[in-house]
Amino acid sequence: MNEFLSQELKELSEKLGTLTKRFEGKTILVTGAAGFVGSWLVGLLQWLNKNQFTHPATIIAVDNYITGMQQNPFIDMNDEHLLFEKVDITKPFTPKKRPDLIIHGAGIASPVFYAKYPLETMTSTIDGLRNILELAREAKPEAVLYFSSSEIYGDPDPKFIPTPETYNGNVSPTGLRACYDEAKRFGETLSTVYHRLYDIPVVLVRPFNVYGPGMKIDDQRVLPNFLNAALNGKTLEIYNRGDQTRTFCYATDAVNGFLRVLLSGKPGEAYNIGMDKEEISMADLAKRVETAVGKKLDIQIKDYPEGYPVGDPNRRCPALEKARTNLDYEPTTFLDEGLIRMLKWYQLLRG
């Protein structure tokens, strides 16, 4: 692992504080382990084993590599405490050891990719989650974390922005994004039913626009798109009118929040995790990327490309009162700093 990533994981460990001790000596199953968030989770556990734990955690990491990184700078594949398996999560499987904690992060999260793989997007969420919950019935773990999405809110009424967990959503069940949005919504229903029927200690997290090192530069989400274009001297293309707004949560803040939900969240409940400050339009975001890169860029507003799942929300910003009050969660990395760190990551990869 390079020094840059080691410092990022050290920062994440410091954000978690004493909660990291909850992983010591435990067996943790991570699905989607080669993806963006999964890589952070496995990398953190390996960093903790090396730098903090007297009794190492055992990491069971599974992925099918549809969108995950096979050459992964976060993960030491030779680690004796890592059991990495290529697994299709849509089929039942039995891990090599009983997990104490389960993190179900498998899924397809980029709009371009879930438009390309709509059935895989649905089955990885629905069938994959069902298999994880059945595994939890047998293994009786301390906690199960299901990754839902802020997409379950759809395009919120302006009266509900920032959007609280109590908002039920405004989602199209038939649009091009529905394979992701509705699958995530059903996943929440499935999780809460298993909790009520079988007392499965499953908690739900709704991430809001996470970014940072580990996102593949061809991921097709907005920040990899912008930074990829900037680094390669190409046009930054803003889809639609450019007035859609988002807040962006840097990876160390987001993963800190996800793990707080796992370790301290109330079973059967959902928690927003993201950044609730600096709501920014896509046009202004392109200008912030220009500042981070330090040179004039060609920025143009374009129509959506063919095959892009149109219907994205006009605004997205989380209400974080529940996470602040119950989980002591507070994001601290603002956009200008996060962009510089993400840019540095891509530059390191380019050599």
Secondary structure, DSSP 4 states (H G I P E B T S, - for coil): --HHHHHHHHHHHHHHGGGGGGGTT-EEEEESTTSHHHHHHHHHHHHHHHHT-SSPPEEEEEE--SSS-SS-TT--TT-TTEEEEE--TTS----SS--SEEEE--S---HHHHHHSHHHHHHHHHHHHHHHHHHHHHH--SEEEEE--GGGGBS--GGG-SBPTT---B--SSSTTHHHHHHHHHHHHHHHHHHHHH---EEEEEE--EESTTS-TTS-SHHHHHHHHHHTT--EEEETTS--EE--EEHHHHHHHHHHHHHHSPTT-EEEES--S--EEHHHHHHHHHHHHTS---EEEEPPPTT------SEE-B--HHHHHHH-------HHHHHHHHHHHHHHHH-
